[in-house]
Amino acid sequence: MLFGSGARLSGLFATHPPLVERIQALDPSFRAGDFPEVERQRTLAAEGDTHAASSAFAASATPAAVSAENLASSVADSVGRPAEEHIVYARELRGSIPESLYSAAHSTDFAYLLTIALVLDRSGTIVERQLAIARDQLGAERANLLRRYYDEIRAIGTEFRLPLLEIAFPALRQRPPEQLSYLVSMITRMIETDGEIDLYEFCFSRMLRSNLIDAVEPAARRQHRRRRRRAELQSAAIALLRILADYGHKSDAAGRAAYEAGIATLGKWAQEFDYTAENLYTISLLDHSLDVLLGRAE
């Protein structure tokens, strides 16, 4: 969440994307409207250790022990108001991003492939199946570059994934709407390859769709928000709280404690809702709950 668009930290990473390089020097048949082309692979300089900053931040930013109620309160109070250590961490994280990935994120041509690489299987279990899909859909040369980006991303650590996606949005928005629609479809297909969707994949897909919707569907930006009934808003809030509490804790006792801390924050009206629910905790329920709370029409 530190690098989400609402966190007011994206400005630390934001610069204007560079001018499109003369790809015709590599591929004379290239046209400006073509699907993203790729550059020749270049030898990458060895990168140093990139985990020191995040390790230090994690040690200083999170107390050794904290109650569920205090944690909920501290998180709510800090939203949109980053402390100095958060800003220092963000700057150090930016400085640790390999130049090849940083340049790709700013390129209108290569940010497209980098975005796909960011969602490839982090465990490596199904990545070959995903790359086979890429070769079929994008061609061997693009799939090879996709593999290179994937290997670089795995080498630097998970904490760089969402910042890189955030950096890539300005460049992505310069692509034609039909290519952005295809990108969203490709990302969805990559995520669904193993038949499961984890929290990172859900957040990645949600961020991608939310940040590109103005470019893909300009009319949606002017659409009036839909007013929701109080009962509908309350139901969505409780469903979201249940999902977060259940997913974010290994034991039922810890999940229940987190849920009760959230209920205490919501107020008296929430006391009638139990931790357990008849509905399954599905991706569609999570999506629906977020859309209701954001006032989006269905």
KOLVOKE-256538 format. One line per field, with one value per atom (N, C-alpha, C): residue in three letters; x, y, z; atom name. Coordinates in pm, whole numbers, m for minus. Layout:
res <- Ala:...
px <- X:...
py <- Y:...
pz <- Z:...
atom <- CA:...
//
This chain:
res <- Met:Met:Met:Leu:Leu:Leu:Phe:Phe:Phe:Gly:Gly:Gly:Ser:Ser:Ser:Gly:Gly:Gly:Ala:Ala:Ala:Arg:Arg:Arg:Leu:Leu:Leu:Ser:Ser:Ser:Gly:Gly:Gly:Leu:Leu:Leu:Phe:Phe:Phe:Ala:Ala:Ala:Thr:Thr:Thr:His:His:His:Pro:Pro:Pro:Pro:Pro:Pro:Leu:Leu:Leu:Val:Val:Val:Glu:Glu:Glu:Arg:Arg:Arg:Ile:Ile:Ile:Gln:Gln:Gln:Ala:Ala:Ala:Leu:Leu:Leu:Asp:Asp:Asp:Pro:Pro:Pro:Ser:Ser:Ser:Phe:Phe:Phe:Arg:Arg:Arg:Ala:Ala:Ala:Gly:Gly:Gly:Asp:Asp:Asp:Phe:Phe:Phe:Pro:Pro:Pro:Glu:Glu:Glu:Val:Val:Val:Glu:Glu:Glu:Arg:Arg:Arg:Gln:Gln:Gln:Arg:Arg:Arg:Thr:Thr:Thr:Leu:Leu:Leu:Ala:Ala:Ala:Ala:Ala:Ala:Glu:Glu:Glu:Gly:Gly:Gly:Asp:Asp:Asp:Thr:Thr:Thr:His:His:His:Ala:Ala:Ala:Ala:Ala:Ala:Ser:Ser:Ser:Ser:Ser:Ser:Ala:Ala:Ala:Phe:Phe:Phe:Ala:Ala:Ala:Ala:Ala:Ala:Ser:Ser:Ser:Ala:Ala:Ala:Thr:Thr:Thr:Pro:Pro:Pro:Ala:Ala:Ala:Ala:Ala:Ala:Val:Val:Val:Ser:Ser:Ser:Ala:Ala:Ala:Glu:Glu:Glu:Asn:Asn:Asn:Leu:Leu:Leu:Ala:Ala:Ala:Ser:Ser:Ser:Ser:Ser:Ser:Val:Val:Val:Ala:Ala:Ala:Asp:Asp:Asp:Ser:Ser:Ser:Val:Val:Val:Gly:Gly:Gly:Arg:Arg:Arg:Pro:Pro:Pro:Ala:Ala:Ala:Glu:Glu:Glu:Glu:Glu:Glu:His:His:His:Ile:Ile:Ile:Val:Val:Val:Tyr:Tyr:Tyr:Ala:Ala:Ala:Arg:Arg:Arg:Glu:Glu:Glu:Leu:Leu:Leu:Arg:Arg:Arg:Gly:Gly:Gly:Ser:Ser:Ser:Ile:Ile:Ile:Pro:Pro:Pro:Glu:Glu:Glu:Ser:Ser:Ser:Leu:Leu:Leu:Tyr:Tyr:Tyr:Ser:Ser:Ser:Ala:Ala:Ala:Ala:Ala:Ala:His:His:His:Ser:Ser:Ser:Thr:Thr:Thr:Asp:Asp:Asp:Phe:Phe:Phe:Ala:Ala:Ala:Tyr:Tyr:Tyr:Leu:Leu:Leu:Leu:Leu:Leu:Thr:Thr:Thr:Ile:Ile:Ile:Ala:Ala:Ala:Leu:Leu:Leu:Val:Val:Val:Leu:Leu:Leu:Asp:Asp:Asp:Arg:Arg:Arg:Ser:Ser:Ser:Gly:Gly:Gly:Thr:Thr:Thr:Ile:Ile:Ile:Val:Val:Val:Glu:Glu:Glu:Arg:Arg:Arg:Gln:Gln:Gln:Leu:Leu:Leu:Ala:Ala:Ala:Ile:Ile:Ile:Ala:Ala:Ala:Arg:Arg:Arg:Asp:Asp:Asp:Gln:Gln:Gln:Leu:Leu:Leu:Gly:Gly:Gly:Ala:Ala:Ala:Glu:Glu:Glu:Arg:Arg:Arg:Ala:Ala:Ala:Asn:Asn:Asn:Leu:Leu:Leu:Leu:Leu:Leu:Arg:Arg:Arg:Arg:Arg:Arg:Tyr:Tyr:Tyr:Tyr:Tyr:Tyr:Asp:Asp:Asp:Glu:Glu:Glu:Ile:Ile:Ile:Arg:Arg:Arg:Ala:Ala:Ala:Ile:Ile:Ile:Gly:Gly:Gly:Thr:Thr:Thr:Glu:Glu:Glu:Phe:Phe:Phe:Arg:Arg:Arg:Leu:Leu:Leu:Pro:Pro:Pro:Leu:Leu:Leu:Leu:Leu:Leu:Glu:Glu:Glu:Ile:Ile:Ile:Ala:Ala:Ala:Phe:Phe:Phe:Pro:Pro:Pro:Ala:Ala:Ala:Leu:Leu:Leu:Arg:Arg:Arg:Gln:Gln:Gln:Arg:Arg:Arg:Pro:Pro:Pro:Pro:Pro:Pro:Glu:Glu:Glu:Gln:Gln:Gln:Leu:Leu:Leu:Ser:Ser:Ser:Tyr:Tyr:Tyr:Leu:Leu:Leu:Val:Val:Val:Ser:Ser:Ser:Met:Met:Met:Ile:Ile:Ile:Thr:Thr:Thr:Arg:Arg:Arg:Met:Met:Met:Ile:Ile:Ile:Glu:Glu:Glu:Thr:Thr:Thr:Asp:Asp:Asp:Gly:Gly:Gly:Glu:Glu:Glu:Ile:Ile:Ile:Asp:Asp:Asp:Leu:Leu:Leu:Tyr:Tyr:Tyr:Glu:Glu:Glu:Phe:Phe:Phe:Cys:Cys:Cys:Phe:Phe:Phe:Ser:Ser:Ser:Arg:Arg:Arg:Met:Met:Met:Leu:Leu:Leu:Arg:Arg:Arg:Ser:Ser:Ser:Asn:Asn:Asn:Leu:Leu:Leu:Ile:Ile:Ile:Asp:Asp:Asp:Ala:Ala:Ala:Val:Val:Val:Glu:Glu:Glu:Pro:Pro:Pro:Ala:Ala:Ala:Ala:Ala:Ala:Arg:Arg:Arg:Arg:Arg:Arg:Gln:Gln:Gln:His:His:His:Arg:Arg:Arg:Arg:Arg:Arg:Arg:Arg:Arg:Arg:Arg:Arg:Arg:Arg:Arg:Arg:Arg:Arg:Ala:Ala:Ala:Glu:Glu:Glu:Leu:Leu:Leu:Gln:Gln:Gln:Ser:Ser:Ser:Ala:Ala:Ala:Ala:Ala:Ala:Ile:Ile:Ile:Ala:Ala:Ala:Leu:Leu:Leu:Leu:Leu:Leu:Arg:Arg:Arg:Ile:Ile:Ile:Leu:Leu:Leu:Ala:Ala:Ala:Asp:Asp:Asp:Tyr:Tyr:Tyr:Gly:Gly:Gly:His:His:His:Lys:Lys:Lys:Ser:Ser:Ser:Asp:Asp:Asp:Ala:Ala:Ala:Ala:Ala:Ala:Gly:Gly:Gly:Arg:Arg:Arg:Ala:Ala:Ala:Ala:Ala:Ala:Tyr:Tyr:Tyr:Glu:Glu:Glu:Ala:Ala:Ala:Gly:Gly:Gly:Ile:Ile:Ile:Ala:Ala:Ala:Thr:Thr:Thr:Leu:Leu:Leu:Gly:Gly:Gly:Lys:Lys:Lys:Trp:Trp:Trp:Ala:Ala:Ala:Gln:Gln:Gln:Glu:Glu:Glu:Phe:Phe:Phe:Asp:Asp:Asp:Tyr:Tyr:Tyr:Thr:Thr:Thr:Ala:Ala:Ala:Glu:Glu:Glu:Asn:Asn:Asn:Leu:Leu:Leu:Tyr:Tyr:Tyr:Thr:Thr:Thr:Ile:Ile:Ile:Ser:Ser:Ser:Leu:Leu:Leu:Leu:Leu:Leu:Asp:Asp:Asp:His:His:His:Ser:Ser:Ser:Leu:Leu:Leu:Asp:Asp:Asp:Val:Val:Val:Leu:Leu:Leu:Leu:Leu:Leu:Gly:Gly:Gly:Arg:Arg:Arg:Ala:Ala:Ala:Glu:Glu:Glu
px <- 83:0:86:213:299:313:309:332:205:89:m36:m54:m141:m158:m208:m279:m333:m237:m116:m25:58:46:116:267:315:458:499:401:437:518:508:586:736:776:917:973:887:931:896:804:745:840:866:931:865:886:825:896:822:885:978:1090:1184:1124:1186:1142:1165:1076:1088:1217:1296:1422:1395:1493:1476:1490:1377:1377:1400:1371:1391:1535:1629:1769:1792:1706:1714:1617:1502:1398:1337:1385:1337:1187:1126:983:895:955:877:796:667:580:537:510:480:360:264:144:152:268:281:277:255:266:409:429:562:674:775:891:996:1096:1197:1334:1419:1555:1642:1761:1855:1898:1920:1964:2103:2122:2251:2304:2433:2495:2466:2419:2385:2500:2527:2629:2578:2668:2628:2573:2464:2400:2441:2451:2488:2369:2391:2285:2180:2053:1946:1851:1885:1789:1818:1932:1969:1871:1831:1741:1609:1551:1420:1429:1539:1553:1563:1638:1652:1519:1447:1318:1220:1216:1123:1152:1280:1316:1277:1285:1259:1114:1040:905:800:829:730:773:693:729:735:811:826:695:615:486:385:268:165:30:m65:m197:m270:m372:m448:m513:m568:m635:m536:m418:m318:m265:m250:m202:m304:m432:m535:m536:m522:m524:m403:m286:m164:m165:m217:m226:m321:m439:m538:m484:m413:m361:m250:m179:m63:m96:m219:m256:m247:m172:m160:m65:m2:89:218:298:422:519:583:685:817:913:1042:1109:1098:1163:1101:970:906:962:981:1033:1176:1256:1395:1399:1312:1306:1270:1170:1128:1241:1317:1429:1538:1568:1670:1624:1495:1443:1455:1422:1435:1580:1674:1814:1868:1796:1841:1783:1692:1632:1736:1765:1861:1822:1921:1895:1818:1844:1775:1624:1585:1442:1382:1459:1409:1385:1477:1461:1342:1327:1215:1082:1075:951:913:1011:984:967:986:979:839:787:655:655:772:782:800:884:922:847:780:700:590:545:441:487:607:660:702:756:795:675:561:440:399:408:376:476:605:708:683:627:603:499:414:308:337:449:484:509:485:489:617:602:717:791:722:787:862:830:893:827:723:660:594:523:449:501:616:664:689:732:756:625:516:386:344:370:336:419:548:634:596:543:495:376:289:176:229:332:390:451:521:579:471:362:252:184:170:96:184:309:393:513:545:662:782:879:994:1082:1103:1194:1139:1011:951:949:921:919:1057:1163:1299:1329:1284:1303:1220:1102:1016:1086:1152:1226:1342:1407:1518:1469:1359:1302:1261:1200:1155:1273:1383:1501:1559:1562:1614:1524:1394:1300:1313:1326:1344:1472:1573:1703:1702:1619:1624:1526:1425:1336:1196:1103:961:925:1004:967:973:1034:1047:931:848:749:644:577:472:529:646:705:733:782:808:679:572:443:397:413:374:452:582:666:623:575:543:413:324:191:195:275:276:312:410:449:339:276:169:54:20:m96:m77:47:71:44:20:m12:m157:m190:m328:m421:m547:m643:m656:m653:m670:m552:m433:m318:m326:m380:m397:m503:m608:m709:m649:m564:m496:m403:m335:m245:m321:m435:m515:m559:m599:m640:m523:m404:m286:m249:m253:m222:m320:m448:m550:m522:m484:m455:m332:m230:m111:m145:m227:m265:m344:m431:m520:m458:m332:m268:m270:m248:m244:m378:m483:m615:m633:m534:m543:m503:m556:m522:m482:m356:m314:m331:m299:m325:m244:m117:m35:m93:m133:m189:m318:m400:m524:m493:m403:m368:m306:m221:m156:m262:m352:m456:m547:m581:m670:m603:m477:m403:m393:m364:m349:m479:m588:m717:m758:m737:m778:m699:m571:m487:m494:m543:m550:m691:m789:m928:m956:m892:m915:m862:m750:m693:m771:m822:m896:m1041:m1103:m1243:m1255:m1225:m1229:m1364:m1474:m1607:m1628:m1556:m1574:m1530:m1436:m1387:m1497:m1585:m1691:m1817:m1815:m1933:m1960:m2087:m2122:m2112:m2068:m2064:m2205:m2222:m2355:m2372:m2484:m2516:m2564:m2511:m2544:m2628:m2711:m2789:m2696:m2734:m2651:m2627:m2730:m2715:m2615:m2615:m2523:m2379:m2360:m2227:m2176:m2265:m2226:m2187:m2266:m2237:m2103:m2072:m1945:m1828:m1845:m1738:m1709:m1815:m1797:m1731:m1774:m1715:m1566:m1530:m1389:m1309:m1366:m1298:m1278:m1380:m1369:m1259:m1256:m1157:m1015:m995:m862:m818:m910:m876:m847:m926:m908:m781:m757:m641:m510:m515:m392:m338:m400:m353:m354:m255:m242:m340:m373:m463:m598:m699:m834:m841:m768:m771:m715:m605:m545:m635:m696:m788:m908:m960:m1077:m1041:m920:m877:m866:m812:m800:m938:m1026:m1162:m1231:m1218:m1282:m1223:m1093:m1032:m1094:m1117:m1181:m1324:m1397:m1536:m1542:m1449:m1446:m1424:m1348:m1323:m1445:m1521:m1638:m1752:m1767:m1872:m1980:m2084:m2188:m2263:m2289:m2368:m2304:m2170:m2098:m2099:m2144:m2137:m2224:m2327:m2419:m2364:m2252:m2195:m2089:m2102:m2005:m1884:m1777:m1655:m1680:m1751:m1779:m1896:m1896:m2003:m2039:m2162:m2206:m2142:m2115:m2056:m1910:m1866:m1726:m1646:m1520:m1434:m1374:m1442:m1401:m1346:m1274:m1223:m1339:m1447:m1561:m1623:m1629:m1682:m1591:m1461:m1366:m1377:m1381:m1397:m1526:m1635:m1765:m1763:m1705:m1702:m1625:m1512:m1433:m1508:m1574:m1650:m1765:m1833:m1942:m1889:m1778:m1723:m1665:m1623:m1573:m1686:m1808:m1922:m1928:m1865:m1865:m1994:m2044:m2165:m2129:m2225:m2200:m2275
py <- m121:0:126:114:230:300:222:279:287:270:287:432:457:592:688:635:721:750:697:711:838:915:1041:1025:905:883:858:845:812:924:1045:1154:1133:1051:1022:946:876:794:857:952:998:1089:1055:1144:1119:1209:1188:1075:987:877:933:864:912:904:974:969:829:792:660:652:551:534:493:515:484:334:266:120:78:170:134:96:144:108:m41:m100:m244:m321:m257:m325:m224:m217:m119:m128:m243:m258:m205:m160:m114:9:12:128:174:302:358:293:248:190:41:m18:m161:m201:m330:m385:m361:m340:m304:m391:m325:m396:m406:m485:m504:m466:m425:m391:m516:m508:m617:m636:m758:m782:m725:m660:m602:m665:m670:m728:m639:m700:m623:m626:m512:m506:m575:m634:m703:m603:m640:m552:m591:m492:m517:m563:m578:m623:m514:m548:m450:m466:m554:m585:m512:m446:m387:m280:m194:m84:m134:m233:m282:m355:m427:m499:m402:m294:m195:m126:m97:m32:m121:m249:m342:m355:m351:m366:m244:m124:m2:41:1:52:m30:m155:m242:m281:m250:m288:m439:m486:m630:m694:m627:m682:m569:m591:m488:m556:m501:m561:m535:m615:m599:m461:m414:m285:m172:m179:m75:m75:m195:m205:m143:m177:m121:31:82:226:293:233:294:295:188:184:291:301:399:541:568:703:741:642:672:683:644:647:790:808:939:1033:988:1074:999:975:898:970:895:950:962:1027:1050:918:816:689:623:646:591:656:788:861:821:808:764:625:535:400:403:485:493:541:640:690:585:513:409:295:264:159:199:324:373:364:401:398:258:157:18:m54:10:m53:m56:m172:m179:m86:m23:75:15:m111:m173:m179:m214:m221:m82:11:148:211:190:243:179:48:m22:32:61:111:248:325:458:457:343:334:298:374:343:210:164:38:m81:m66:m182:m193:m86:m95:m200:m219:m317:m458:m495:m628:m638:m531:m533:m560:m501:m521:m668:m734:m877:m955:m919:m990:m978:m866:m843:m937:m994:m1081:m1229:m1261:m1401:m1470:m1599:m1678:m1655:m1605:m1572:m1696:m1809:m1932:m2003:m1970:m2035:m2165:m2207:m2337:m2344:m2239:m2242:m2139:m2081:m1973:m2021:m2146:m2196:m2205:m2241:m2243:m2101:m2005:m1867:m1813:m1846:m1801:m1865:m1988:m2054:m1977:m1929:m1846:m1718:m1659:m1536:m1558:m1669:m1698:m1715:m1778:m1799:m1668:m1579:m1455:m1339:m1335:m1219:m1248:m1375:m1410:m1442:m1512:m1561:m1449:m1343:m1235:m1161:m1130:m1061:m1153:m1281:m1376:m1388:m1381:m1386:m1263:m1147:m1026:m1032:m1089:m1107:m1195:m1300:m1388:m1314:m1227:m1152:m1059:m990:m903:m984:m1099:m1185:m1227:m1268:m1311:m1195:m1076:m959:m924:m932:m900:m999:m1127:m1228:m1205:m1154:m1136:m1021:m919:m801:m808:m896:m910:m858:m908:m878:m734:m667:m531:m431:m470:m379:m393:m493:m523:m413:m377:m275:m136:m98:29:34:m75:m77:m62:m125:m110:35:96:237:327:302:382:366:247:216:278:320:366:483:589:698:652:561:510:422:340:253:333:443:523:585:587:641:539:415:314:331:287:295:212:255:185:36:m1:m143:m226:m167:m240:m254:m152:m160:m264:m272:m375:m514:m528:m656:m688:m586:m606:m658:m598:m643:m787:m821:m959:m1056:m1014:m1100:m1121:m1015:m1026:m1121:m1109:m1197:m1342:m1366:m1503:m1559:m1476:m1521:m1556:m1474:m1496:m1625:m1653:m1768:m1899:m1896:m2014:m2133:m2107:m2218:m2241:m2170:m2190:m2129:m2051:m1986:m1839:m1756:m1615:m1579:m1541:m1504:m1354:m1305:m1166:m1071:m1105:m1018:m1008:m1120:m1119:m1037:m1050:m973:m823:m785:m643:m588:m669:m628:m602:m698:m685:m566:m548:m439:m303:m290:m166:m137:m241:m223:m173:m241:m201:m61:m31:99:214:193:300:318:217:227:250:252:259:389:502:628:623:550:541:445:337:237:281:341:383:527:626:766:807:748:785:746:642:595:699:785:887:989:1011:1110:1049:918:851:890:920:957:835:859:750:714:588:539:547:604:610:474:431:299:313:214:212:181:228:208:59:m23:m166:m229:m183:m236:m196:m73:m27:m103:m123:m195:m340:m404:m543:m553:m457:m458:m437:m347:m320:m443:m512:m632:m743:m761:m865:m838:m713:m678:m704:m668:m690:m838:m919:m1064:m1124:m1083:m1138:m1102:m977:m934:m1006:m1019:m1086:m1234:m1298:m1441:m1468:m1388:m1413:m1373:m1270:m1214:m1280:m1388:m1452:m1603:m1667:m1811:m1888:m1832:m1902:m1834:m1914:m1860:m1758:m1783:m1692:m1555:m1554:m1427:m1353:m1427:m1366:m1306:m1379:m1330:m1204:m1201:m1083:m960:m981:m870:m822:m917:m881:m799:m840:m769:m629:m615:m481:m392:m449:m372:m335:m429:m404:m290:m290:m184:m48:m45:81:128:34:70:128:82:139:40:90:5:m76:m17:m88:m219:m229:m348:m462:m435:m536:m658:m642:m753:m855:m825:m915:m1005:m1136:m1231:m1241:m1301:m1320:m1418:m1526:m1626:m1582:m1630:m1594:m1713:m1712:m1821:m1811:m1689:m1672:m1715:m1769:m1804:m1677:m1679:m1564:m1577:m1524:m1537:m1405:m1414:m1295:m1205:m1264:m1184:m1107:m1169:m1099:m984:m1006:m900:m785:m817:m714:m636:m709:m644:m551:m596:m515:m385:m396:m276:m180:m234:m149:m77:m148:m85:29:6:108:226:201:309:381:329:394:371:265:240:171:211:148:12:m80:m214:m234
pz <- 0:0:0:42:51:m83:m192:m323:m408:m346:m419:m458:m557:m607:m501:m399:m296:m184:m189:m76:m82:m193:m209:m210:m236:m247:m391:m481:m618:m682:m629:m683:m669:m573:m556:m676:m747:m858:m994:m994:m1119:m1196:m1321:m1415:m1549:m1643:m1774:m1846:m1913:m1987:m2093:m2123:m2223:m2363:m2457:m2597:m2653:m2742:m2804:m2885:m2855:m2928:m3072:m3156:m3298:m3320:m3299:m3310:m3456:m3549:m3689:m3719:m3635:m3657:m3635:m3552:m3528:m3615:m3642:m3720:m3816:m3938:m4035:m4062:m4035:m4064:m3952:m3842:m3727:m3763:m3717:m3732:m3594:m3579:m3447:m3382:m3463:m3407:m3380:m3406:m3389:m3243:m3219:m3083:m3033:m2902:m2852:m2905:m2963:m3013:m2902:m2924:m2820:m2871:m2779:m2816:m2810:m2868:m2860:m2715:m2678:m2541:m2521:m2405:m2374:m2247:m2235:m2117:m1997:m1890:m1771:m1671:m1612:m1507:m1383:m1308:m1186:m1087:m1024:m927:m787:m699:m561:m480:m353:m263:m251:m273:m271:m154:m62:44:175:187:315:357:263:299:351:282:323:456:480:605:722:701:807:835:728:745:818:779:842:990:1027:1167:1248:1185:1260:1257:1152:1135:1206:1241:1303:1443:1547:1682:1696:1795:1815:1852:1929:1968:1974:1919:1921:1919:1993:1998:1867:1840:1716:1711:1826:1827:1803:1868:1848:1705:1648:1510:1415:1432:1345:1356:1478:1499:1436:1452:1398:1245:1185:1039:988:1050:1007:1021:1131:1154:1058:1004:919:772:732:591:537:428:365:436:546:620:649:548:567:659:747:835:759:822:756:718:806:774:652:629:510:383:390:275:246:351:334:272:321:266:118:83:m57:m146:m99:m178:m194:m85:m93:m184:m178:m263:m409:m439:m576:m623:m537:m576:m596:m545:m557:m678:m750:m869:m980:m1037:m1149:m1262:m1322:m1427:m1544:m1577:m1690:m1665:m1542:m1509:m1496:m1439:m1423:m1560:m1654:m1789:m1860:m1843:m1906:m1854:m1725:m1666:m1721:m1769:m1824:m1975:m2038:m2183:m2230:m2323:m2377:m2451:m2493:m2565:m2472:m2370:m2289:m2157:m2114:m1991:m2006:m2129:m2159:m2119:m2164:m2133:m1987:m1932:m1792:m1702:m1736:m1657:m1655:m1769:m1774:m1691:m1698:m1622:m1472:m1429:m1286:m1227:m1311:m1260:m1284:m1349:m1370:m1236:m1233:m1110:m1030:m908:m824:m776:m763:m718:m830:m954:m1068:m1109:m1037:m1062:m1200:m1237:m1363:m1463:m1436:m1523:m1665:m1683:m1818:m1897:m1830:m1896:m1934:m1846:m1876:m1991:m1994:m2103:m2235:m2229:m2351:m2409:m2320:m2364:m2427:m2365:m2418:m2556:m2574:m2705:m2810:m2772:m2866:m2903:m2805:m2827:m2875:m2829:m2854:m2944:m2963:m3043:m2956:m3015:m2940:m2888:m2968:m2926:m2805:m2809:m2693:m2572:m2593:m2481:m2417:m2498:m2444:m2357:m2403:m2323:m2195:m2207:m2091:m1987:m2032:m1942:m1875:m1951:m1894:m1783:m1809:m1706:m1583:m1607:m1497:m1409:m1471:m1395:m1314:m1372:m1300:m1181:m1200:m1093:m978:m1010:m905:m827:m894:m828:m728:m750:m662:m547:m552:m437:m461:m380:m400:m369:m284:m245:m360:m472:m585:m686:m670:m773:m789:m681:m691:m721:m665:m708:m857:m915:m1059:m1138:m1091:m1159:m1151:m1035:m1018:m1112:m1125:m1214:m1359:m1395:m1535:m1583:m1492:m1535:m1633:m1612:m1711:m1851:m1862:m1994:m2052:m1969:m2018:m2073:m2008:m2050:m2187:m2237:m2370:m2480:m2443:m2542:m2589:m2709:m2758:m2669:m2656:m2570:m2601:m2730:m2764:m2713:m2709:m2657:m2505:m2437:m2293:m2256:m2336:m2313:m2330:m2432:m2454:m2338:m2285:m2172:m2050:m2020:m1907:m1927:m2050:m2080:m2065:m2110:m2099:m1952:m1874:m1731:m1663:m1696:m1638:m1674:m1798:m1841:m1768:m1749:m1677:m1532:m1469:m1330:m1315:m1410:m1400:m1450:m1490:m1546:m1452:m1321:m1225:m1156:m1197:m1139:m1001:m954:m824:m836:m746:m743:m600:m580:m445:m426:m305:m272:m358:m383:m467:m607:m664:m799:m804:m700:m697:m690:m599:m585:m713:m776:m901:m1009:m1026:m1127:m1098:m972:m932:m958:m920:m945:m1095:m1172:m1316:m1378:m1346:m1404:m1358:m1230:m1176:m1238:m1262:m1313:m1464:m1535:m1681:m1733:m1645:m1690:m1764:m1722:m1792:m1935:m1954:m2087:m2176:m2116:m2193:m2216:m2112:m2120:m2073:m2160:m2118:m2060:m2110:m2061:m1916:m1871:m1734:m1632:m1670:m1578:m1549:m1646:m1628:m1568:m1547:m1496:m1351:m1320:m1183:m1093:m973:m877:m835:m814:m776:m625:m582:m440:m392:m281:m227:m100:m79:46:162:280:397:423:409:435:339:214:114:148:192:231:353:450:570:539:455:417:347:259:187:283:379:476:561:604:686:605:481:395:375:350:331:458:572:699:727:699:719:631:506:412:456:494:536:663:758:884:861:776:751:671:569:482:549:633:687:811:858:980:965:1024:1010:1099:1214:1305:1311:1343:1355:1468:1577:1691:1655:1580:1539:1442:1349:1255:1325:1422:1497:1576:1635:1710:1620:1500:1405:1361:1336:1297:1405:1529:1640:1658:1630:1635:1528:1410:1303:1336:1395:1434:1535:1630:1731:1667:1558:1488:1411:1355:1274:1357:1480:1565:1602:1668:1726:1621:1506:1405:1362:1373:1327:1428:1551:1656:1628:1546:1519:1421:1357:1256:1318:1296:1347:1254:1307:1228:1114:1142:1039:953:829:737:650:599:512:374:328:196:194:82:65:38:83:60:m81:m178:m317:m371:m484:m550:m594:m642:m687:m571:m453:m335:m296:m300:m267:m366:m495:m598:m578:m555:m537:m416:m305:m184:m206:m274:m303:m395:m496:m589:m517:m427:m352:m266:m198:m110:m188:m311:m397:m471:m458:m523:m672:m719:m863:m905:m1020:m1073:m1130:m1127:m1180:m1311
atom <- N:CA:C:N:CA:C:N:CA:C:N:CA:C:N:CA:C:N:CA:C:N:CA:C:N:CA:C:N:CA:C:N:CA:C:N:CA:C:N:CA:C:N:CA:C:N:CA:C:N:CA:C:N:CA:C:N:CA:C:N:CA:C:N:CA:C:N:CA:C:N:CA:C:N:CA:C:N:CA:C:N:CA:C:N:CA:C:N:CA:C:N:CA:C:N:CA:C:N:CA:C:N:CA:C:N:CA:C:N:CA:C:N:CA:C:N:CA:C:N:CA:C:N:CA:C:N:CA:C:N:CA:C:N:CA:C:N:CA:C:N:CA:C:N:CA:C:N:CA:C:N:CA:C:N:CA:C:N:CA:C:N:CA:C:N:CA:C:N:CA:C:N:CA:C:N:CA:C:N:CA:C:N:CA:C:N:CA:C:N:CA:C:N:CA:C:N:CA:C:N:CA:C:N:CA:C:N:CA:C:N:CA:C:N:CA:C:N:CA:C:N:CA:C:N:CA:C:N:CA:C:N:CA:C:N:CA:C:N:CA:C:N:CA:C:N:CA:C:N:CA:C:N:CA:C:N:CA:C:N:CA:C:N:CA:C:N:CA:C:N:CA:C:N:CA:C:N:CA:C:N:CA:C:N:CA:C:N:CA:C:N:CA:C:N:CA:C:N:CA:C:N:CA:C:N:CA:C:N:CA:C:N:CA:C:N:CA:C:N:CA:C:N:CA:C:N:CA:C:N:CA:C:N:CA:C:N:CA:C:N:CA:C:N:CA:C:N:CA:C:N:CA:C:N:CA:C:N:CA:C:N:CA:C:N:CA:C:N:CA:C:N:CA:C:N:CA:C:N:CA:C:N:CA:C:N:CA:C:N:CA:C:N:CA:C:N:CA:C:N:CA:C:N:CA:C:N:CA:C:N:CA:C:N:CA:C:N:CA:C:N:CA:C:N:CA:C:N:CA:C:N:CA:C:N:CA:C:N:CA:C:N:CA:C:N:CA:C:N:CA:C:N:CA:C:N:CA:C:N:CA:C:N:CA:C:N:CA:C:N:CA:C:N:CA:C:N:CA:C:N:CA:C:N:CA:C:N:CA:C:N:CA:C:N:CA:C:N:CA:C:N:CA:C:N:CA:C:N:CA:C:N:CA:C:N:CA:C:N:CA:C:N:CA:C:N:CA:C:N:CA:C:N:CA:C:N:CA:C:N:CA:C:N:CA:C:N:CA:C:N:CA:C:N:CA:C:N:CA:C:N:CA:C:N:CA:C:N:CA:C:N:CA:C:N:CA:C:N:CA:C:N:CA:C:N:CA:C:N:CA:C:N:CA:C:N:CA:C:N:CA:C:N:CA:C:N:CA:C:N:CA:C:N:CA:C:N:CA:C:N:CA:C:N:CA:C:N:CA:C:N:CA:C:N:CA:C:N:CA:C:N:CA:C:N:CA:C:N:CA:C:N:CA:C:N:CA:C:N:CA:C:N:CA:C:N:CA:C:N:CA:C:N:CA:C:N:CA:C:N:CA:C:N:CA:C:N:CA:C:N:CA:C:N:CA:C:N:CA:C:N:CA:C:N:CA:C:N:CA:C:N:CA:C:N:CA:C:N:CA:C:N:CA:C:N:CA:C:N:CA:C:N:CA:C:N:CA:C:N:CA:C:N:CA:C:N:CA:C:N:CA:C:N:CA:C:N:CA:C:N:CA:C:N:CA:C:N:CA:C:N:CA:C:N:CA:C:N:CA:C:N:CA:C:N:CA:C:N:CA:C:N:CA:C:N:CA:C:N:CA:C:N:CA:C:N:CA:C:N:CA:C:N:CA:C:N:CA:C:N:CA:C:N:CA:C:N:CA:C:N:CA:C:N:CA:C:N:CA:C:N:CA:C:N:CA:C:N:CA:C:N:CA:C:N:CA:C:N:CA:C:N:CA:C:N:CA:C:N:CA:C:N:CA:C:N:CA:C:N:CA:C:N:CA:C:N:CA:C:N:CA:C:N:CA:C:N:CA:C:N:CA:C:N:CA:C:N:CA:C:N:CA:C:N:CA:C:N:CA:C:N:CA:C:N:CA:C:N:CA:C:N:CA:C:N:CA:C:N:CA:C:N:CA:C:N:CA:C:N:CA:C:N:CA:C:N:CA:C:N:CA:C:N:CA:C:N:CA:C:N:CA:C:N:CA:C:N:CA:C:N:CA:C:N:CA:C:N:CA:C:N:CA:C:N:CA:C:N:CA:C:N:CA:C:N:CA:C:N:CA:C:N:CA:C:N:CA:C:N:CA:C:N:CA:C:N:CA:C:N:CA:C:N:CA:C:N:CA:C:N:CA:C
//
